Structures are given as structure tokens and as C-alpha cells.
Amino acid sequence: MDKDNRRVFFEHQAQTSPYPLAIEVDRAEGLYIYGSDGKRYMDLISGISVNNLGHRHPKVVEAIKEQLDKYLFVMVYGEMIQKPQIELTKRLVDNLPDGLDCTYYVNSGTEANEAAIKLAKRFTGRKEIVSFNRSYHGNTQGSLSVSGNEMKKRAFRPLLPGVHFIDFNVEEQLQHITEKTAGVIVEPIQGDAGVRVPDVEYMQALRRRCTEVGAVLIFDEIQTGFGRTGKLFAFEHFGVVPDVLTIAKGMAGGMAMGAFISSQEKMKCLSENPILGHITTFGGHPVCCAAANATLKVMTEDGLLEQAEKKGQLFEELLSGHSAIKEIRRKGLMFAIDMESFEMVNEVVTRCISKGVITYWFLSTPHAFRIAPPLVITEEEIREACRVILETVEEVAGK
């Protein structure tokens, strides 16, 4: 391990917390990350639901290299016809229902959510946004404003005005969505809250209420999209279609990319009165689009979506036996594992990493740890990962 690299990392790169993992990465392949010291780690979090196809999937790498030989950046988004964008748009539209047929490519999930909020206000002419307690939508000012964790927001106020919060999966509170509401932004499965899966009836009631009052329904699928829950997108579990879909993370096989998707009717309002209602320099970068197109092709043609639920069931079966694990919440390969306290969770996560298995914390659910492995994980790898986790849980519980 290079001591100078560690020094630069800690002294000259801004830190997101006082406790980074600080694994010095040499390379990554499939399920595994390899440290500069030669140690191998099973990546059970996919870079927080990014590497859904694992690290450096060969089809994604091939698409990136092919595009590199043609051109990189040529112009800000929306001005030139670029084949990687066109091919990705065709594939996305082919896999989405009517009403989600107009794409806008951006750089990240939080930018997608910022743009979706702007779109809801511009399209309806209204000012109010409704979001949900315990939600998480990103860390820029607008996305933070509609996230439901006051502890994370307090130091950055004042934030966006006109935002109201209701409880997730509580149908009676849907009456707070009114004719004054421009848009409702919701995770179809709350991620940072600890994988909270709503009732089908609730999601359908939410869809009806937004339709009744003319509010734009925004589904934030930044964590749940691209196969994470066993469907291409989580809204498919509930028999509803949002007005706007925001995506990122697992979209481009490890490249930085996001998008918001709606109807042409709605999207058109961002191009007039005023023109350039939303703009981005690097959104739709051709290399990222090529990677995303390859990712989507693999995901929809290689049977990974169909396998995700079976693999998730195996994880759940193997981890369910220990008394120190209080609850497992799951959809597909998206897990929250509840324990008695943050102290136990912290020690389990830390010890697992030392044994070469990476799980992770939630920002807002301290008594649970996260598992979200690549969809390409094998049954043998699942069994080995669960063996290490259970061994570690036993050590921590027996202290």
C-alpha cells in the first residue's frame, strides 16, 4: 500500500465523512475489487447499486472502447444528433410504457431529480412539491429539499420553499396532494429508509390521486432501476406508470450518467418560454450512452432480471436463521438487514470488510446494513458471502 497515496487522499481530497473505507483499489472485475496489497473483496453493494452487471462487464467495456475510437465530447446536450444517444433512446423507449417515451440525459441522479422538479413546476404552473418522510433524493439543494431527513438538511437551510412531507404507505395522507401540488416525488421502494416496500394498493391510490388533482407523479428509480428489484424498473411491481421517471446509478455499467424520462408533451415545455429551460454540458456523453446501451442490452437479453428474485430468495434463506438478525426487508437483490443497534451493525460491517466481504451502512437507518450485490453474482458466491456474514454476526452477537 502506497503511503503517499494515503497521505494525498486524506490531506488533499475532500472527505465525505471522517471514516472512509480507504481501500486502495488496484483493479476490479465481476463481483470482486482487488486492493493494491493483493487482497480480494466481494463487492456486495455494487458501489451502492451502480455496478449491477458487476465491475467491467466485457460487453460494456467493448462498447466503451468502440466509442472511444470514434469521438468523445462534441457539443452540449441537445444540439447534435449522436448515434450513441439515439441507440440508447430507442432501447429505453422499447422497454418503457406509453407516456415514458421522451428522454433527457444528464450526469447524475440528483441532477435528474432537480430537473424533474423543474419539469413538474413548469408543466403545471404550480409551486408546491409533495415528498415523503424518510425519503432520499440526493444532496444538491433541490434534491436535499425534497428528502425527508431533517438531520441531513438542518445545516444547509434555507432550502427550497413550498415542499410538504407526508408518510410513506399511509393512504389517508394522500389527501394532502391537492390542486396546488405541482408534483409528487417518491421512491417506489424507499432505499435509504431501509428498503421499505409499499403496498400495491397504496401505490395505485397514489397514482389515482395525482391523476385526480393534475399533479405530476415522479418516480425516483435511481437506486431501484436497472434490475435491482427483479424488474427493469420497480414501478412494474405495482401496476402503475409515473409521469416522470428518474434514473442513474445502475444505468451505464459504472459510468457517470442519469436521465429523466417523460412524455414529449411534458418535455417540450422545457424548450420554450424560456428556451433552454434545462441545460447540461456533459449530459448524454457519447461514451456513457454507449455504456448504458450495452448495459441495458445485457440486462434485458441475458436473463438477469428473471434470476434476481431467485438469488434474492437464497440470500434471505441463508441469512434468516440467526437470532441477532431481527428482520430482513428485500425486493429482488435490494436488502436491508436489521440488527439490535448501530453499534452491532457497525461492527458487523467493519469486520466483514476485514474478511473481504463489503456490505455497507444506510445514511438514515443506523440499525440496518445494506446488501445490493451485482445481478451476476453466482449461487456459490452467495453461499460464501453469507457464510462470512453469519460467522461475523455470530462473533459480534457473542461478545
C-alpha positions as CSV (number, residue, x, y, z in Angstrom):
1,M,0.0,0.0,0.0
2,D,1.4,3.4,-1.1
3,K,1.8,5.7,2.0
4,D,2.0,8.8,-0.2
5,N,-1.3,7.8,-1.9
6,R,-3.0,7.6,1.5
7,R,-1.5,10.9,2.5
8,V,-2.8,12.7,-0.6
9,F,-6.2,11.0,-0.1
10,F,-6.6,12.2,3.5
11,E,-4.8,15.6,3.2
12,H,-5.8,16.8,-0.2
13,Q,-9.0,15.1,-1.2
14,A,-12.2,16.4,0.5
15,Q,-13.7,13.7,2.6
16,T,-17.4,12.8,2.8
17,S,-17.0,11.5,6.4
18,P,-14.3,11.0,9.0
19,Y,-14.4,7.3,8.3
20,P,-13.9,6.4,4.7
21,L,-13.3,2.7,3.8
22,A,-9.8,3.7,2.4
23,I,-9.3,0.6,0.4
24,E,-6.6,1.4,-2.1
25,V,-8.1,-0.1,-5.3
26,D,-5.8,-1.7,-7.8
27,R,-8.4,-3.3,-10.1
28,A,-12.0,-4.7,-10.2
29,E,-13.6,-7.5,-12.1
30,G,-17.0,-9.1,-11.9
31,L,-18.0,-9.4,-8.2
32,Y,-14.5,-8.5,-6.9
33,I,-12.5,-5.5,-6.0
34,Y,-8.7,-6.0,-5.6
35,G,-6.6,-3.9,-3.3
36,S,-3.1,-2.7,-4.1
37,D,-2.0,-5.1,-1.4
38,G,-3.4,-8.0,-3.3
39,K,-6.4,-8.5,-1.0
40,R,-9.7,-9.5,-2.8
41,Y,-13.1,-8.1,-1.7
42,M,-16.5,-9.4,-2.6
43,D,-18.5,-6.3,-3.5
44,L,-22.0,-7.0,-2.1
45,I,-23.1,-3.4,-2.6
46,S,-22.2,-2.8,-6.3
47,G,-20.8,0.7,-5.5
48,I,-24.3,1.4,-3.9
49,S,-26.4,-0.1,-6.7
50,V,-24.2,1.1,-9.6
51,N,-22.4,-1.9,-10.9
52,N,-25.5,-4.0,-11.4
53,L,-23.6,-6.0,-14.0
54,G,-20.5,-6.3,-11.9
55,H,-17.3,-4.5,-12.5
56,R,-16.1,-4.1,-16.1
57,H,-18.6,-6.3,-17.8
58,P,-17.0,-7.3,-21.0
59,K,-19.9,-6.1,-23.2
60,V,-19.8,-2.7,-21.5
61,V,-16.0,-2.4,-21.8
62,E,-16.3,-3.3,-25.5
63,A,-18.9,-0.7,-26.2
64,I,-16.8,2.0,-24.4
65,K,-13.7,1.1,-26.4
66,E,-15.6,1.1,-29.7
67,Q,-16.9,4.6,-28.9
68,L,-13.5,5.9,-27.8
69,D,-12.2,5.2,-31.3
70,K,-14.9,7.4,-32.9
71,Y,-15.3,10.6,-30.8
72,L,-15.6,11.8,-27.2
73,F,-17.4,15.0,-26.3
74,V,-18.5,17.2,-29.3
75,M,-21.2,19.6,-28.1
76,V,-23.5,20.4,-25.2
77,Y,-26.6,18.1,-24.8
78,G,-29.4,18.6,-27.3
79,E,-27.7,20.3,-30.2
80,M,-26.2,17.4,-32.3
81,I,-27.6,14.1,-33.4
82,Q,-25.3,11.5,-31.9
83,K,-25.6,7.8,-32.6
84,P,-24.9,6.5,-29.0
85,Q,-27.7,8.7,-27.7
86,I,-30.1,7.6,-30.4
87,E,-29.4,3.9,-29.9
88,L,-29.9,4.2,-26.1
89,T,-33.1,6.2,-26.5
90,K,-34.5,3.5,-28.9
91,R,-33.7,0.7,-26.5
92,L,-35.1,2.6,-23.4
93,V,-38.3,3.6,-25.2
94,D,-38.8,0.0,-26.4
95,N,-38.6,-1.2,-22.7
96,L,-40.9,1.5,-21.3
97,P,-44.7,2.0,-21.4
98,D,-46.5,4.7,-23.3
99,G,-46.1,8.1,-21.7
100,L,-42.4,7.5,-20.9
101,D,-41.1,8.0,-24.4
102,C,-39.0,11.1,-24.3
103,T,-35.6,11.0,-22.7
104,Y,-33.3,13.7,-21.4
105,Y,-29.8,12.6,-20.4
106,V,-27.9,14.2,-17.5
107,N,-24.9,13.4,-15.4
108,S,-26.2,12.0,-12.1
109,G,-29.3,11.0,-10.1
110,T,-29.5,14.2,-8.2
111,E,-29.5,16.3,-11.4
112,A,-32.2,14.0,-12.8
113,N,-34.4,14.8,-9.7
114,E,-33.6,18.5,-9.9
115,A,-34.7,18.6,-13.5
116,A,-37.9,16.5,-12.7
117,I,-38.9,19.0,-10.1
118,K,-38.4,21.9,-12.5
119,L,-40.4,20.0,-15.1
120,A,-43.4,19.5,-12.7
121,K,-43.5,23.2,-11.8
122,R,-43.1,24.3,-15.4
123,F,-45.7,22.0,-16.8
124,T,-48.4,22.6,-14.2
125,G,-47.6,26.3,-13.4
126,R,-47.9,25.3,-9.7
127,K,-45.3,25.8,-6.9
128,E,-45.9,23.1,-4.3
129,I,-44.0,19.8,-4.2
130,V,-45.0,16.8,-2.0
131,S,-42.5,14.3,-0.9
132,F,-42.3,11.6,1.8
133,N,-40.8,11.3,5.3
134,R,-37.6,9.3,5.4
135,S,-37.1,9.7,1.6
136,Y,-33.7,10.3,0.0
137,H,-33.4,12.0,-3.4
138,G,-29.8,13.4,-3.5
139,N,-27.7,16.1,-2.0
140,T,-27.9,19.2,-4.2
141,Q,-30.1,22.0,-2.9
142,G,-33.3,21.0,-4.6
143,S,-32.9,17.2,-4.1
144,L,-32.0,17.8,-0.5
145,S,-35.1,20.0,-0.1
146,V,-37.4,17.1,-1.1
147,S,-35.5,14.5,1.0
148,G,-37.2,13.5,4.3
149,N,-34.3,13.5,6.7
150,E,-34.1,16.7,8.7
151,M,-30.8,15.9,10.4
152,K,-29.1,15.9,7.0
153,K,-30.8,19.2,6.0
154,R,-30.6,21.4,9.1
155,A,-27.1,22.8,8.4
156,F,-28.0,23.8,4.9
157,R,-31.2,25.7,5.4
158,P,-32.9,27.7,4.0
159,L,-33.8,25.2,1.3
160,L,-36.4,25.1,-1.5
161,P,-39.8,26.6,-0.3
162,G,-43.2,25.0,-0.8
163,V,-42.2,21.4,0.0
164,H,-44.5,19.3,2.1
165,F,-44.0,15.9,3.5
166,I,-46.4,13.0,4.2
167,D,-45.8,9.5,5.5
168,F,-45.0,6.7,3.1
169,N,-47.5,3.9,2.6
170,V,-50.3,5.8,4.6
171,E,-53.2,6.1,2.2
172,E,-55.2,8.6,4.3
173,Q,-52.4,11.2,3.9
174,L,-52.7,11.2,0.1
175,Q,-55.4,13.9,0.6
176,H,-52.6,16.3,1.2
177,I,-51.9,16.1,-2.5
178,T,-54.2,18.8,-3.9
179,E,-54.8,21.1,-6.9
180,K,-52.0,23.3,-5.6
181,T,-49.5,20.4,-6.0
182,A,-47.1,20.7,-9.0
183,G,-45.5,17.3,-8.4
184,V,-45.1,14.4,-6.1
185,I,-41.7,12.8,-5.9
186,V,-41.4,9.3,-4.5
187,E,-39.1,6.3,-4.4
188,P,-41.3,3.3,-5.4
189,I,-39.3,1.4,-2.7
190,Q,-37.7,3.7,-0.2
191,G,-34.0,2.9,-0.2
192,D,-32.1,4.9,2.5
193,A,-35.1,4.4,4.8
194,G,-34.1,0.7,4.9
195,V,-35.8,-0.9,1.9
196,R,-39.4,0.0,2.7
197,V,-41.7,-1.7,0.2
198,P,-45.2,-0.2,0.0
199,D,-48.5,-2.0,-0.6
200,V,-49.6,-2.4,-4.2
201,E,-52.9,-0.8,-3.3
202,Y,-51.2,2.2,-1.8
203,M,-49.1,2.9,-5.0
204,Q,-52.2,2.6,-7.1
205,A,-54.1,5.0,-4.8
206,L,-51.1,7.4,-5.1
207,R,-51.3,7.2,-8.9
208,R,-55.1,7.9,-8.9
209,R,-54.8,10.8,-6.5
210,C,-52.1,12.5,-8.7
211,T,-54.3,12.0,-11.8
212,E,-57.4,13.4,-10.0
213,V,-55.7,16.7,-9.0
214,G,-53.4,17.1,-12.0
215,A,-50.2,16.6,-10.1
216,V,-47.1,15.2,-11.9
217,L,-46.1,11.9,-10.4
218,I,-42.3,11.5,-10.3
219,F,-40.8,8.1,-9.5
220,D,-37.2,8.3,-8.3
221,E,-35.7,4.9,-9.5
222,I,-32.1,5.9,-9.1
223,Q,-31.5,3.0,-6.7
224,T,-34.3,0.7,-7.7
225,G,-33.8,0.8,-11.5
226,F,-32.0,-1.5,-13.9
227,G,-32.8,-4.8,-12.4
228,R,-32.1,-4.2,-8.8
229,T,-35.6,-5.3,-7.6
230,G,-36.0,-8.2,-10.2
231,K,-37.8,-5.9,-12.7
232,L,-36.1,-3.5,-15.1
233,F,-37.9,-0.8,-13.1
234,A,-39.6,-1.1,-9.7
235,F,-42.8,0.6,-10.8
236,E,-43.5,-2.7,-12.7
237,H,-44.2,-4.4,-9.4
238,F,-47.2,-2.1,-8.7
239,G,-49.1,-1.9,-12.0
240,V,-48.7,1.9,-12.2
241,V,-46.8,4.2,-14.5
242,P,-45.3,7.5,-13.4
243,D,-45.5,10.8,-15.3
244,V,-41.7,11.2,-14.9
245,L,-39.1,8.6,-14.3
246,T,-35.6,9.5,-12.9
247,I,-32.8,7.0,-13.3
248,A,-29.0,6.9,-12.8
249,K,-26.7,4.6,-10.7
250,G,-27.0,1.2,-12.5
251,M,-27.7,2.8,-15.8
252,A,-24.3,2.9,-17.5
253,G,-22.3,-0.1,-16.1
254,G,-20.2,2.1,-13.9
255,M,-20.0,5.3,-16.0
256,A,-21.4,8.5,-14.6
257,M,-24.9,9.1,-16.1
258,G,-28.5,9.8,-15.3
259,A,-31.7,10.7,-17.1
260,F,-35.3,11.9,-16.6
261,I,-37.9,10.5,-18.9
262,S,-41.4,11.6,-19.5
263,S,-43.8,12.3,-22.5
264,Q,-42.9,14.5,-25.4
265,E,-45.8,16.8,-24.4
266,K,-44.3,17.5,-21.0
267,M,-40.7,17.6,-22.1
268,K,-41.5,20.2,-24.7
269,C,-42.2,22.8,-22.1
270,L,-38.5,22.9,-21.1
271,S,-37.6,24.0,-24.6
272,E,-39.7,27.1,-24.8
273,N,-40.9,30.1,-22.6
274,P,-38.0,30.2,-21.8
275,I,-35.9,28.3,-24.3
276,L,-33.1,26.3,-22.6
277,G,-35.3,25.6,-19.6
278,H,-32.9,22.9,-18.6
279,I,-29.4,22.6,-20.0
280,T,-26.4,20.4,-19.3
281,T,-22.9,20.4,-20.8
282,F,-21.9,16.8,-20.4
283,G,-25.3,15.1,-20.2
284,G,-25.6,12.4,-22.8
285,H,-21.9,12.0,-23.1
286,P,-21.4,9.5,-26.0
287,V,-19.2,7.2,-24.1
288,C,-21.6,7.0,-21.2
289,C,-24.5,6.5,-23.6
290,A,-22.6,3.6,-25.4
291,A,-22.0,2.0,-22.0
292,A,-25.7,2.5,-21.0
293,N,-26.9,0.9,-24.2
294,A,-24.7,-2.1,-23.7
295,T,-25.8,-2.4,-20.1
296,L,-29.5,-2.3,-21.0
297,K,-28.9,-4.8,-23.8
298,V,-27.2,-7.3,-21.5
299,M,-29.8,-6.8,-18.7
300,T,-32.8,-7.4,-21.0
301,E,-31.3,-10.3,-23.0
302,D,-29.2,-12.4,-20.6
303,G,-31.9,-13.5,-18.2
304,L,-30.5,-11.5,-15.2
305,L,-33.9,-9.9,-14.4
306,E,-35.5,-13.3,-14.1
307,Q,-32.7,-14.6,-11.9
308,A,-32.6,-11.7,-9.4
309,E,-35.6,-12.8,-7.3
310,K,-34.3,-16.4,-7.0
311,K,-30.9,-15.1,-6.0
312,G,-32.5,-12.8,-3.5
313,Q,-34.5,-15.6,-2.0
314,L,-31.3,-17.6,-1.5
315,F,-29.7,-14.7,0.4
316,E,-32.8,-14.3,2.5
317,E,-33.0,-18.1,3.3
318,L,-29.3,-18.3,4.3
319,L,-29.3,-15.2,6.5
320,S,-32.7,-15.7,8.2
321,G,-31.6,-18.2,10.9
322,H,-29.6,-16.1,13.3
323,S,-31.4,-14.5,16.3
324,A,-29.2,-11.4,16.1
325,I,-30.8,-10.6,12.7
326,K,-34.1,-9.0,13.7
327,E,-35.6,-8.5,10.2
328,I,-34.7,-8.8,6.6
329,R,-36.5,-6.4,4.1
330,R,-36.0,-7.2,0.5
331,K,-37.1,-6.8,-3.1
332,G,-35.1,-8.8,-5.6
333,L,-31.5,-8.1,-4.7
334,M,-32.1,-5.0,-2.7
335,F,-31.7,-5.7,1.1
336,A,-31.8,-4.1,4.5
337,I,-30.7,-6.4,7.4
338,D,-31.9,-5.1,10.8
339,M,-29.9,-5.7,13.9
340,E,-30.3,-4.5,17.5
341,S,-28.3,-1.4,17.3
342,F,-25.9,0.8,15.2
343,E,-23.0,-0.5,17.3
344,M,-23.7,-4.1,16.2
345,V,-24.3,-3.1,12.6
346,N,-21.1,-1.0,12.6
347,E,-19.0,-3.9,14.0
348,V,-20.5,-6.4,11.5
349,V,-19.9,-4.2,8.5
350,T,-16.3,-3.4,9.7
351,R,-15.4,-7.0,10.4
352,C,-16.9,-8.3,7.2
353,I,-14.7,-5.8,5.2
354,S,-11.7,-7.1,7.1
355,K,-12.6,-10.6,5.9
356,G,-13.0,-9.5,2.3
357,V,-16.8,-9.0,2.1
358,I,-18.1,-5.5,1.6
359,T,-21.6,-4.7,3.0
360,Y,-22.4,-1.1,3.9
361,W,-24.4,1.3,6.1
362,F,-27.5,3.3,5.4
363,L,-27.4,7.1,5.8
364,S,-30.7,7.2,7.7
365,T,-31.3,3.7,9.1
366,P,-28.4,3.1,11.5
367,H,-29.7,-0.2,12.9
368,A,-29.6,-1.9,9.5
369,F,-26.9,-2.8,7.0
370,R,-27.1,-2.8,3.2
371,I,-26.7,-5.7,0.7
372,A,-27.1,-5.0,-3.1
373,P,-24.8,-7.3,-5.0
374,P,-24.3,-7.3,-8.7
375,L,-27.0,-9.3,-10.5
376,V,-24.3,-11.5,-12.0
377,I,-23.4,-13.0,-8.6
378,T,-23.5,-16.8,-8.6
379,E,-25.1,-19.2,-6.2
380,E,-21.7,-20.3,-5.0
381,E,-20.7,-16.7,-4.3
382,I,-23.9,-16.1,-2.5
383,R,-23.3,-19.0,-0.2
384,E,-19.7,-18.0,0.5
385,A,-20.7,-14.4,1.2
386,C,-23.5,-15.5,3.6
387,R,-21.1,-17.8,5.4
388,V,-18.8,-14.9,6.1
389,I,-21.7,-12.6,7.2
390,L,-23.2,-15.2,9.5
391,E,-19.8,-16.0,11.0
392,T,-19.3,-12.3,11.7
393,V,-22.8,-11.9,13.1
394,E,-22.1,-14.8,15.5
395,E,-18.8,-13.2,16.6
396,V,-20.4,-9.8,17.3
397,A,-23.6,-11.2,19.0
398,G,-21.5,-13.5,21.2
399,K,-19.3,-10.7,22.6
